[in-house]
Amino acid sequence: MDETKSRGFGGKAGLLALGVAAAVAVTAVGWRSLGGDEADRVAEADPEAPLSIEELQRRAEASPDDPGVWQELAFARFQRNEFAEAAAAYERAVALDPENAVMWSSLGEARVMASERDPMPRAAVEAFEKALALDDTDPRARYFMAVRKDLQGDSPGAIADWLALLEDTPPGAPWEGDLVRTIEQVGKINDIATESRIAAAEEARSKTFAAAAPVSGMAGVPPLSPGVAGGMGGLTAGQAIPGPTAEQMQAASQMSPDQQQEMVRGMVASREAKQRANPRDVDGWVLLMRSYVTLGDGQKAREALAKAKSANPAARERLDAEARLLGVT
């Protein structure tokens, strides 16, 4: 811990203050992962109402083979700073769903926060490595592996990795501002110039995401067949589907990080519930995919694409084209 403090992290609290650990948690964990009639019943009652820890614990114990309920319990434990308990719940979740990169990176973060002495325990590193082996775009795992480099004395390497993550971060993603501040502060602590490199990374990503705008004749996206284009009205992966209103964005800016996480969690849960109730809503599936992409959850976006195509076989070509616009492969 002394070495950690000398590098400017000041222990676990400093690690979070410098980084995007708390913000990245909003990217993928904690979405309602209920299944079957129970999911529909809860969604109809109040799709945004969080369950209590006691309810989540009882539901997990009643569904020992459901990774989703253990994931949600883990998220709730993490939000209460019960990090050891969160790690234990994530361990149950990944044992049931070992191919889920998001849950592995969530487990790694919980292990980091549960560690009283080691700022980057080996068990956490193993979880992040597993996440990246499954999905090398996972933002939380990429962030923490860069933290590990900095803790080991490779601040230039850590900053380079964070800049690469910034290039891949959709504009407006929940962790964007914290990521930039991390790069700036670690650069300042270690006398590494970052201003021009941040600007270059932001320019590069603006070009990348501008290239995914829903315009006709966009390079890299094949044109839709006349039947699909005519019947579906063209692609809607970008601005054609409205995002949060200005009022919602203003309200979010006044919230604490925990409140923002809860808001996003409720919004995504609500959209998931709507898609379960109306799986033929193609635009709704595209919006759900876009929400996952914005939040950095590529795996959930791919799962949404598969469900959308299963429910709408006639729209498979359009859905594949929308997915390519969003970078979902």
QUIVEN-V311718 format. One record per residue. RES is the residue in three letters. SS is DSSP state (H for helix, E for strand, C for the rest). NEAR is the number of other C-alpha atoms within 12 Angstrom. D_LAST is the distance of its C-alpha to the last C-alpha in whole Angstrom. Layout:
<<RES | SS | NEAR | D_LAST> <RES | SS | NEAR | D_LAST>>
//
This chain:
<<MET | C | 22 | 41> <ASP | H | 15 | 43> <GLU | H | 17 | 41> <THR | H | 25 | 38> <LYS | H | 18 | 41> <SER | H | 17 | 42> <ARG | C | 28 | 39> <GLY | C | 30 | 39> <PHE | C | 27 | 37> <GLY | C | 19 | 40> <GLY | H | 26 | 38> <LYS | H | 30 | 36> <ALA | H | 22 | 36> <GLY | H | 25 | 36> <LEU | H | 33 | 33> <LEU | H | 29 | 31> <ALA | H | 22 | 33> <LEU | H | 34 | 32> <GLY | C | 40 | 28> <VAL | C | 38 | 25> <ALA | H | 39 | 26> <ALA | H | 40 | 27> <ALA | H | 35 | 25> <VAL | H | 40 | 21> <ALA | H | 45 | 23> <VAL | H | 41 | 22> <THR | H | 43 | 18> <ALA | C | 43 | 17> <VAL | C | 50 | 20> <GLY | C | 41 | 23> <TRP | C | 44 | 21> <ARG | C | 39 | 23> <SER | C | 35 | 22> <LEU | C | 31 | 25> <GLY | C | 21 | 25> <GLY | H | 14 | 27> <ASP | H | 13 | 30> <GLU | H | 18 | 31> <ALA | H | 27 | 27> <ASP | H | 24 | 29> <ARG | H | 16 | 32> <VAL | H | 22 | 31> <ALA | H | 31 | 29> <GLU | H | 19 | 32> <ALA | H | 15 | 34> <ASP | H | 18 | 33> <PRO | C | 30 | 29> <GLU | C | 24 | 29> <ALA | C | 19 | 32> <PRO | C | 28 | 31> <LEU | C | 29 | 33> <SER | C | 17 | 36> <ILE | H | 24 | 35> <GLU | H | 14 | 38> <GLU | H | 17 | 36> <LEU | H | 28 | 33> <GLN | H | 25 | 35> <ARG | H | 16 | 37> <ARG | H | 27 | 33> <ALA | H | 28 | 32> <GLU | H | 18 | 35> <ALA | H | 13 | 35> <SER | C | 22 | 31> <PRO | C | 19 | 31> <ASP | C | 19 | 29> <ASP | C | 26 | 26> <PRO | H | 34 | 24> <GLY | H | 34 | 23> <VAL | H | 40 | 27> <TRP | H | 44 | 27> <GLN | H | 47 | 24> <GLU | H | 39 | 26> <LEU | H | 44 | 29> <ALA | H | 43 | 28> <PHE | H | 49 | 27> <ALA | H | 38 | 30> <ARG | H | 33 | 32> <PHE | H | 36 | 30> <GLN | H | 29 | 31> <ARG | C | 18 | 35> <ASN | C | 22 | 35> <GLU | C | 22 | 35> <PHE | H | 28 | 33> <ALA | H | 26 | 34> <GLU | H | 29 | 34> <ALA | H | 37 | 30> <ALA | H | 38 | 30> <ALA | H | 27 | 31> <ALA | H | 38 | 29> <TYR | H | 45 | 26> <GLU | H | 32 | 27> <ARG | H | 30 | 28> <ALA | H | 37 | 25> <VAL | H | 32 | 23> <ALA | H | 22 | 25> <LEU | H | 22 | 24> <ASP | C | 21 | 21> <PRO | C | 22 | 20> <GLU | C | 21 | 16> <ASN | C | 36 | 16> <ALA | H | 37 | 15> <VAL | H | 50 | 16> <MET | H | 51 | 20> <TRP | H | 44 | 20> <SER | H | 50 | 20> <SER | H | 53 | 22> <LEU | H | 49 | 25> <GLY | H | 45 | 25> <GLU | H | 54 | 26> <ALA | H | 48 | 28> <ARG | H | 39 | 30> <VAL | H | 41 | 30> <MET | H | 37 | 32> <ALA | H | 27 | 34> <SER | C | 24 | 35> <GLU | C | 17 | 39> <ARG | C | 16 | 40> <ASP | C | 22 | 37> <PRO | C | 38 | 34> <MET | C | 34 | 31> <PRO | C | 27 | 32> <ARG | H | 18 | 31> <ALA | H | 25 | 30> <ALA | H | 34 | 27> <VAL | H | 33 | 26> <GLU | H | 25 | 25> <ALA | H | 39 | 23> <PHE | H | 41 | 21> <GLU | H | 32 | 21> <LYS | H | 29 | 20> <ALA | H | 36 | 17> <LEU | H | 30 | 16> <ALA | H | 21 | 16> <LEU | H | 22 | 14> <ASP | C | 28 | 11> <ASP | C | 25 | 13> <THR | C | 33 | 12> <ASP | C | 40 | 14> <PRO | H | 49 | 16> <ARG | H | 48 | 19> <ALA | H | 46 | 19> <ARG | H | 45 | 19> <TYR | H | 51 | 22> <PHE | H | 49 | 24> <MET | H | 43 | 24> <ALA | H | 37 | 25> <VAL | H | 46 | 28> <ARG | H | 34 | 29> <LYS | H | 26 | 29> <ASP | H | 37 | 31> <LEU | H | 32 | 33> <GLN | C | 18 | 34> <GLY | C | 20 | 35> <ASP | C | 21 | 32> <SER | H | 32 | 32> <PRO | H | 27 | 31> <GLY | H | 25 | 28> <ALA | H | 32 | 27> <ILE | H | 44 | 27> <ALA | H | 31 | 25> <ASP | H | 32 | 23> <TRP | H | 44 | 23> <LEU | H | 38 | 23> <ALA | H | 27 | 20> <LEU | H | 39 | 18> <LEU | H | 41 | 20> <GLU | H | 30 | 18> <ASP | C | 36 | 15> <THR | C | 41 | 16> <PRO | C | 34 | 16> <PRO | C | 28 | 20> <GLY | C | 25 | 21> <ALA | C | 31 | 19> <PRO | C | 37 | 22> <TRP | C | 37 | 22> <GLU | H | 36 | 23> <GLY | H | 23 | 26> <ASP | H | 28 | 27> <LEU | H | 44 | 25> <VAL | H | 34 | 27> <ARG | H | 25 | 30> <THR | H | 40 | 29> <ILE | H | 43 | 29> <GLU | H | 30 | 32> <GLN | H | 27 | 34> <VAL | H | 40 | 33> <GLY | H | 31 | 34> <LYS | H | 20 | 37> <ILE | H | 22 | 38> <ASN | C | 22 | 38> <ASP | C | 16 | 39> <ILE | C | 22 | 36> <ALA | C | 20 | 35> <THR | C | 27 | 32> <GLU | H | 21 | 33> <SER | H | 15 | 32> <ARG | H | 25 | 29> <ILE | H | 31 | 27> <ALA | H | 19 | 28> <ALA | H | 17 | 26> <ALA | H | 29 | 23> <GLU | H | 30 | 23> <GLU | H | 20 | 24> <ALA | H | 23 | 21> <ARG | H | 25 | 18> <SER | H | 21 | 20> <LYS | H | 17 | 19> <THR | H | 22 | 16> <PHE | H | 26 | 15> <ALA | H | 21 | 18> <ALA | C | 22 | 16> <ALA | C | 31 | 14> <ALA | C | 27 | 17> <PRO | C | 28 | 17> <VAL | C | 22 | 20> <SER | C | 20 | 21> <GLY | C | 15 | 20> <MET | C | 19 | 17> <ALA | C | 17 | 16> <GLY | C | 18 | 13> <VAL | C | 25 | 13> <PRO | C | 19 | 15> <PRO | C | 25 | 17> <LEU | C | 25 | 18> <SER | C | 19 | 20> <PRO | H | 13 | 24> <GLY | H | 15 | 24> <VAL | H | 21 | 20> <ALA | H | 23 | 21> <GLY | H | 14 | 25> <GLY | H | 16 | 24> <MET | H | 23 | 21> <GLY | C | 20 | 23> <GLY | C | 29 | 20> <LEU | C | 40 | 17> <THR | C | 34 | 17> <ALA | C | 38 | 14> <GLY | C | 31 | 17> <GLN | C | 19 | 20> <ALA | C | 19 | 21> <ILE | C | 24 | 20> <PRO | C | 17 | 23> <GLY | C | 23 | 22> <PRO | C | 19 | 25> <THR | C | 11 | 28> <ALA | H | 11 | 31> <GLU | H | 11 | 33> <GLN | H | 16 | 30> <MET | H | 17 | 29> <GLN | H | 12 | 33> <ALA | H | 15 | 33> <ALA | H | 21 | 30> <SER | H | 18 | 32> <GLN | C | 13 | 35> <MET | C | 16 | 33> <SER | C | 14 | 34> <PRO | H | 25 | 30> <ASP | H | 25 | 31> <GLN | H | 19 | 31> <GLN | H | 27 | 28> <GLN | H | 32 | 26> <GLU | H | 30 | 28> <MET | H | 29 | 27> <VAL | H | 35 | 24> <ARG | H | 33 | 24> <GLY | H | 25 | 26> <MET | H | 32 | 24> <VAL | H | 41 | 21> <ALA | H | 35 | 23> <SER | H | 32 | 24> <ARG | H | 32 | 21> <GLU | H | 40 | 20> <ALA | H | 34 | 24> <LYS | H | 27 | 24> <GLN | H | 30 | 21> <ARG | H | 30 | 22> <ALA | H | 22 | 26> <ASN | C | 19 | 24> <PRO | C | 26 | 21> <ARG | C | 22 | 21> <ASP | C | 24 | 21> <VAL | H | 38 | 18> <ASP | H | 33 | 18> <GLY | H | 35 | 19> <TRP | H | 45 | 15> <VAL | H | 47 | 14> <LEU | H | 38 | 16> <LEU | H | 45 | 15> <MET | H | 44 | 11> <ARG | H | 41 | 13> <SER | H | 42 | 15> <TYR | H | 41 | 13> <VAL | H | 42 | 11> <THR | H | 36 | 15> <LEU | C | 40 | 16> <GLY | C | 44 | 13> <ASP | C | 45 | 12> <GLY | H | 35 | 8> <GLN | H | 33 | 9> <LYS | H | 35 | 11> <ALA | H | 37 | 9> <ARG | H | 32 | 7> <GLU | H | 24 | 11> <ALA | H | 36 | 12> <LEU | H | 42 | 9> <ALA | H | 25 | 11> <LYS | H | 29 | 14> <ALA | H | 36 | 14> <LYS | H | 27 | 14> <SER | H | 18 | 16> <ALA | H | 22 | 19> <ASN | C | 26 | 18> <PRO | H | 19 | 18> <ALA | H | 20 | 20> <ALA | H | 34 | 17> <ARG | H | 27 | 14> <GLU | H | 29 | 14> <ARG | H | 37 | 14> <LEU | H | 44 | 11> <ASP | H | 35 | 9> <ALA | H | 34 | 10> <GLU | H | 47 | 11> <ALA | H | 38 | 7> <ARG | H | 34 | 7> <LEU | H | 35 | 10> <LEU | H | 40 | 9> <GLY | C | 34 | 6> <VAL | C | 32 | 4> <THR | C | 23 | 0>>
//
